[in-house]
Amino acid sequence: MPYHQLCDNPSTPSHSKNMKLESLQDKAFLTARLWGECDHALAEVGESFGAPWEAARDTLNTALTIAEHKGIELDQFQGPDSLFRFPEIGAQVIVRVTRLPVPCDELAKLDIRIEKQERELKLLKAKRKSVIEKLKIKGFDFVTEKVTTAYKRLSK
């Protein structure tokens, strides 16, 4: 379904005021139907292509980890001259290596400070949420920041 069929004519102030519930339901139905078709197609593609690809990827990741532990430099598989560049199939495997430093006192102290700050941030977010709830109870006005939608399968 082309995008333009999902949209009404350009919105005007009077159009916004006259938007009918039925029109919103029609849009929601169309969107839900299109999502359902897409979700079904993605599930089929996942079974046919996703599962084998994920298994192959996991095997390659394990093999690269073992290779590095055996002393093979992984740099040769990175960048524009990568040995994992396959122009004949229009693909390149991008190897990303995450390295952690050997533990040391300086890092341990920073980690403790970070944990403390994260706990404090969590407390501040909880306090903010509490204040927002109190404002709702007191009847303060709220403005819509944005509207999003989510979709789920219903059992038939």
C-alpha positions as CSV (number, residue, x, y, z in Angstrom):
1,M,0.0,0.0,0.0
2,P,1.5,3.3,-1.0
3,Y,2.3,5.8,1.7
4,H,0.0,8.4,0.2
5,Q,-3.0,6.2,0.8
6,L,-2.3,6.2,4.5
7,C,-2.5,10.0,4.6
8,D,-5.4,12.4,4.4
9,N,-5.2,15.6,2.5
10,P,-2.8,18.1,4.2
11,S,-3.9,19.0,7.7
12,T,-5.5,22.4,8.3
13,P,-6.8,23.6,11.6
14,S,-10.4,22.9,10.6
15,H,-9.4,19.4,9.3
16,S,-7.8,18.7,12.7
17,K,-10.9,19.7,14.5
18,N,-13.2,17.6,12.3
19,M,-11.1,14.5,12.2
20,K,-13.5,11.7,13.0
21,L,-13.0,8.7,15.2
22,E,-14.0,6.5,12.3
23,S,-11.2,7.9,10.2
24,L,-8.7,7.2,13.0
25,Q,-10.0,3.6,13.3
26,D,-9.7,3.2,9.5
27,K,-6.1,4.3,9.6
28,A,-5.4,2.0,12.6
29,F,-7.0,-0.9,10.9
30,L,-5.0,-0.4,7.7
31,T,-1.8,0.1,9.7
32,A,-2.5,-3.0,11.8
33,R,-3.2,-5.1,8.7
34,L,0.0,-3.9,7.0
35,W,2.0,-4.6,10.2
36,G,0.5,-8.1,10.4
37,E,1.5,-8.9,6.8
38,C,5.0,-7.5,7.4
39,D,5.3,-9.4,10.7
40,H,4.3,-12.6,9.1
41,A,6.7,-12.1,6.2
42,L,9.5,-11.3,8.5
43,A,8.8,-14.5,10.5
44,E,9.0,-16.5,7.4
45,V,12.2,-14.8,6.3
46,G,13.6,-15.4,9.7
47,E,13.0,-19.1,9.5
48,S,14.4,-19.4,6.0
49,F,17.3,-17.1,6.2
50,G,17.7,-15.6,9.7
51,A,18.3,-18.8,11.6
52,P,21.0,-20.2,9.2
53,W,22.7,-16.8,9.1
54,E,22.7,-16.4,12.9
55,A,24.2,-19.9,13.2
56,A,26.9,-19.1,10.7
57,R,27.6,-15.8,12.3
58,D,28.0,-17.4,15.8
59,T,30.3,-20.0,14.3
60,L,32.5,-17.3,12.6
61,N,32.6,-15.2,15.9
62,T,33.7,-18.3,17.8
63,A,36.3,-19.1,15.2
64,L,37.6,-15.5,15.2
65,T,37.9,-15.6,19.0
66,I,39.8,-18.8,19.0
67,A,42.0,-17.6,16.2
68,E,42.9,-14.4,18.1
69,H,43.7,-16.5,21.2
70,K,46.1,-18.5,19.0
71,G,47.9,-15.3,17.9
72,I,46.2,-14.5,14.6
73,E,46.0,-10.7,14.2
74,L,42.4,-9.7,13.5
75,D,43.4,-6.4,11.9
76,Q,43.6,-8.1,8.5
77,F,39.9,-8.6,8.7
78,Q,39.1,-4.9,9.2
79,G,38.9,-1.9,7.0
80,P,38.7,-1.4,3.2
81,D,41.4,-4.0,2.5
82,S,39.7,-6.7,4.7
83,L,40.1,-10.3,3.7
84,F,36.4,-10.5,4.5
85,R,35.4,-8.2,1.6
86,F,33.5,-10.1,-1.0
87,P,32.6,-7.8,-4.0
88,E,31.4,-10.8,-6.0
89,I,28.4,-11.2,-3.7
90,G,28.3,-7.5,-2.7
91,A,29.0,-8.1,1.0
92,Q,31.7,-7.5,3.6
93,V,31.9,-9.1,7.0
94,I,32.8,-6.3,9.4
95,V,34.9,-7.5,12.4
96,R,34.6,-5.5,15.5
97,V,36.9,-6.4,18.4
98,T,36.0,-5.2,21.9
99,R,39.0,-5.1,24.2
100,L,39.0,-4.6,28.0
101,P,42.0,-3.4,29.9
102,V,43.8,-5.7,32.4
103,P,42.3,-4.7,35.8
104,C,44.2,-2.0,37.7
105,D,43.6,0.1,40.8
106,E,42.9,3.3,38.9
107,L,40.2,1.6,36.8
108,A,38.7,-0.1,39.9
109,K,38.4,3.3,41.7
110,L,36.7,4.8,38.6
111,D,34.3,1.8,38.4
112,I,33.3,2.3,42.0
113,R,32.6,6.0,41.3
114,I,30.6,5.2,38.2
115,E,28.5,2.6,40.1
116,K,27.8,5.2,42.8
117,Q,26.8,7.8,40.2
118,E,24.5,5.3,38.4
119,R,22.8,4.5,41.7
120,E,22.3,8.2,42.3
121,L,20.9,8.8,38.8
122,K,18.5,5.9,39.4
123,L,17.3,7.5,42.6
124,L,16.9,10.9,40.9
125,K,14.9,9.3,38.1
126,A,12.6,7.6,40.6
127,K,12.2,10.9,42.5
128,R,11.3,12.7,39.2
129,K,8.7,10.0,38.4
130,S,7.2,10.5,41.8
131,V,7.0,14.3,41.3
132,I,5.3,13.7,38.0
133,E,2.7,11.4,39.6
134,K,2.0,14.0,42.3
135,L,1.5,16.7,39.6
136,K,-1.0,14.4,37.9
137,I,-2.9,14.0,41.2
138,K,-2.9,17.8,41.7
139,G,-4.4,18.2,38.3
140,F,-1.5,20.0,36.5
141,D,-1.8,20.2,32.8
142,F,0.4,18.0,30.7
143,V,1.3,18.5,27.0
144,T,1.7,15.8,24.5
145,E,5.4,15.3,23.7
146,K,4.8,12.7,21.0
147,V,2.5,9.9,20.0
148,T,3.8,6.4,19.2
149,T,2.2,3.1,18.4
150,A,3.1,-0.5,19.1
151,Y,1.6,-3.7,17.8
152,K,1.0,-7.2,19.1
153,R,-0.4,-10.4,17.9
154,L,-3.8,-11.4,19.2
155,S,-4.7,-15.0,19.6
156,K,-7.6,-15.9,17.3
